[in-house]
Amino acid sequence: MTLPVNAFKAALKAGKSQIGVWNTIPGPVVAEILAGAGFDVVVIDTEHSLTDVPDVLAMLQALEAYPVAHAVRPASNDPVLIKRLLDIGAQTLIIPYVQSADEARAAVRAMHYAPRGFRGVSGSTRAARYGAVADYIQTAEAELCLIVQVETVEALGQIEAIAAVDGVDAIFVGPADLAASMGHRGQPGHPAVKSAVEDAIRRIVAAGKPAAVLTQEPDFARRCIALGSTFTVVAVDIPELARAAKAAAAAFR
């Protein structure tokens, strides 16, 4: 058996725009619904959700039946969490709240086996198809994709240094935490925050890395894509469900 190809990583490298949806509801049912909705990528979030590692396993299994890529966001830049997610078959990770090049390098090391890093070695994990991918240890890293999130004013000041870290495949701008960092808590659509996001995308692209962002404002999403966002998350499951439910109820009131 051969190692699965990370089509999402290849698309990023080719500069092909990828549209994503954020999956915060744990379990395979919602993940499977989102997988068939037409997005390029489903992002499984474990930072701001009840989703934990065993949930992620079932969600990845559900996604695998569909022509959709996956990404998983660990709860933190934690080497143990990173190791566990990689071992159950996650190939693309989005690491939250990376503040510096040193923190980016720590994430890179957690993603790699020695001597480059310190990921623990096991050949009998789901990622290796329980041993069926005989050369997994030698080939796995070619298909792993590391995306780091810059989410504060301080982190935005480090974009060029973070982009220069070997092993960082893309940089994701997080508008919600950035808004709070800028003194606009709960206002990711504030003009100053949008301006900072736009500037960050330009700088990430100028530094030679794919840029990524999450925004639920369609017009701003299109603006970010026009500026060079290669990976643009445009929907989140819970708000979409809430809007649809309220609209259905309102139609009969």
C-alpha positions in Angstrom: 0.0 0.0 0.0 1.3 3.5 -0.8 1.1 6.6 1.3 -2.0 8.8 0.5 -1.1 11.9 -1.5 -1.9 15.3 0.2 -3.7 16.9 -2.7 -4.3 20.0 -0.6 -0.6 20.6 -0.1 -0.1 20.1 -3.8 -2.8 22.7 -4.5 -1.2 25.2 -2.2 2.1 24.8 -3.9 0.5 25.2 -7.3 -1.2 28.4 -6.1 -4.7 26.9 -6.7 -7.4 28.7 -4.7 -8.9 26.4 -2.0 -12.2 27.1 -0.3 -12.8 25.7 3.1 -15.4 25.1 5.8 -14.7 25.0 9.6 -16.1 21.9 11.4 -16.5 22.5 15.1 -19.3 20.0 15.8 -17.7 16.7 16.9 -18.5 13.4 15.3 -18.6 11.9 11.8 -22.2 13.0 10.8 -21.6 16.7 10.4 -18.1 16.1 9.0 -19.7 13.8 6.3 -22.4 16.4 5.5 -19.7 19.1 5.0 -17.6 16.7 3.0 -20.4 16.4 0.4 -21.2 20.1 0.4 -18.7 21.1 -2.3 -15.9 22.6 -0.4 -12.3 21.9 -1.2 -11.3 21.5 2.4 -12.9 20.6 5.7 -11.1 21.9 8.7 -11.6 19.9 11.9 -11.2 22.3 14.8 -10.2 21.0 18.3 -9.2 24.4 19.8 -12.6 26.0 20.2 -14.8 22.9 20.2 -15.6 19.7 22.2 -13.8 17.7 19.5 -10.9 15.6 20.9 -8.5 13.1 19.3 -10.9 10.1 19.3 -13.5 12.3 17.6 -11.0 13.4 15.0 -10.3 9.8 14.0 -14.0 9.1 13.2 -14.3 12.4 11.4 -11.2 11.7 9.2 -12.7 8.3 8.4 -15.9 9.9 7.3 -14.1 12.5 5.1 -12.0 9.8 3.4 -15.0 8.6 1.4 -15.3 12.0 -0.3 -13.2 13.9 -2.8 -12.4 16.6 -0.2 -9.2 17.5 1.7 -8.9 17.7 5.4 -7.0 19.9 7.9 -7.0 19.6 11.6 -6.4 22.4 14.2 -4.9 21.1 17.4 -5.9 22.8 20.6 -2.4 24.3 20.9 1.2 24.1 19.6 1.7 21.0 21.7 4.0 18.2 20.4 2.0 15.5 22.1 -1.3 16.6 20.5 0.5 17.1 17.1 2.0 13.6 17.4 -1.4 12.0 18.2 -3.1 13.7 15.3 -0.4 12.8 12.8 -0.5 9.2 14.1 -4.3 8.9 13.4 -3.8 10.1 9.8 -4.0 13.9 9.8 -1.8 15.1 7.0 -2.4 18.9 7.3 -2.3 20.7 10.6 -3.2 24.3 11.4 -1.3 25.4 14.5 -3.0 28.2 16.4 -1.4 31.3 18.0 2.1 31.1 16.7 3.8 34.3 17.8 7.4 33.9 16.6 9.8 32.1 14.3 10.9 30.0 17.3 7.4 28.8 17.9 7.0 28.0 14.2 10.3 26.0 14.4 8.9 24.1 17.4 5.9 23.1 15.4 8.1 22.0 12.5 10.2 19.8 14.9 7.0 18.3 16.3 5.9 17.3 12.7 9.2 15.6 11.8 11.1 12.5 12.9 14.7 12.7 14.2 17.2 14.0 13.3 15.2 17.0 12.0 12.6 16.8 14.8 11.4 14.7 17.6 8.1 13.1 16.5 7.8 9.7 18.2 8.3 6.7 15.8 5.6 4.1 15.4 5.0 2.0 12.3 1.6 0.5 13.3 -0.5 3.6 13.4 -3.5 4.5 11.2 -1.3 7.0 9.4 0.8 4.0 8.2 -2.3 2.1 7.5 -1.4 -0.1 10.5 1.8 -1.1 9.0 0.6 -1.6 5.4 2.6 1.4 4.2 5.9 -0.2 4.7 8.0 2.9 4.1 5.8 5.3 6.0 8.6 6.5 8.3 10.8 7.3 5.3 8.1 9.0 3.2 5.5 10.5 5.5 7.0 14.0 5.8 6.7 14.7 2.0 2.9 14.6 2.4 2.6 16.5 5.7 1.5 20.2 5.5 2.1 22.7 8.3 0.0 25.8 8.4 0.7 28.3 11.3 -1.7 30.9 12.5 -0.7 34.5 13.2 -3.4 36.0 15.4 -2.1 39.1 17.2 -0.5 42.4 16.4 2.8 41.0 17.7 2.6 37.9 15.4 1.8 40.1 12.4 5.1 41.9 13.1 6.9 38.5 12.8 5.4 37.4 9.4 8.6 37.6 7.4 10.6 35.8 10.1 7.9 33.1 10.4 7.7 32.7 6.6 11.4 32.1 6.5 11.2 29.0 8.7 11.9 25.9 6.7 9.0 23.5 7.0 6.2 26.1 7.3 3.9 25.5 4.3 1.5 28.4 4.7 0.5 31.2 7.1 -3.1 31.6 8.3 -4.4 35.0 9.5 -6.9 34.7 12.4 -9.2 37.7 12.3 -11.1 37.1 15.6 -8.0 37.0 17.9 -6.4 39.7 15.8 -9.4 41.9 16.4 -9.1 41.4 20.2 -5.4 42.1 20.0 -6.1 45.4 18.3 -8.7 46.4 20.8 -11.7 45.5 18.8 -13.0 42.4 20.6 -15.8 40.7 18.8 -15.4 42.8 15.7 -13.4 40.9 13.1 -15.2 43.0 10.5 -13.9 46.3 11.9 -12.2 48.4 9.2 -8.9 48.5 11.0 -8.9 44.7 11.4 -9.8 44.2 7.8 -7.0 46.5 6.8 -4.5 44.6 8.9 -5.7 41.3 7.4 -5.2 42.6 3.9 -1.7 43.9 4.7 -0.8 40.5 6.3 -2.0 38.7 3.2 0.1 40.9 0.9 3.2 40.4 3.1 2.8 36.6 3.4 2.5 36.4 -0.4 5.5 38.7 -0.8 7.5 36.4 1.5 6.8 33.5 -0.8 4.3 31.6 1.3 0.7 30.7 0.6 -1.7 33.0 2.6 -4.8 31.7 4.4 -7.7 33.4 6.2 -11.1 32.7 7.7 -14.0 35.2 7.1 -17.7 34.7 7.0 -18.2 37.9 5.0 -18.5 36.8 1.3 -17.4 40.2 -0.1 -14.3 40.3 2.2 -13.5 36.6 1.3 -13.5 37.6 -2.3 -11.3 40.6 -1.5 -8.8 38.3 0.3 -8.7 35.9 -2.6 -8.0 38.8 -5.0 -5.1 39.8 -2.7 -3.7 36.3 -2.9 -5.3 34.2 -0.2 -4.8 30.7 -1.5 -6.8 29.0 1.3 -9.9 30.8 2.3 -12.3 29.5 4.9 -15.7 31.0 4.2 -18.1 29.1 6.5 -18.4 27.7 10.0 -20.8 24.9 10.8 -22.5 26.2 14.0 -23.3 29.7 12.6 -24.5 28.2 9.4 -26.8 25.8 11.3 -28.1 28.6 13.5 -28.8 30.9 10.6 -30.7 28.2 8.7 -32.7 27.2 11.8 -33.7 30.8 12.5 -34.7 31.4 8.9 -36.8 28.3 8.8 -38.6 29.3 12.1 -39.0 32.9 11.0 -40.7 31.8 7.7 -43.6 30.4 9.7 -44.0 33.2 12.3 
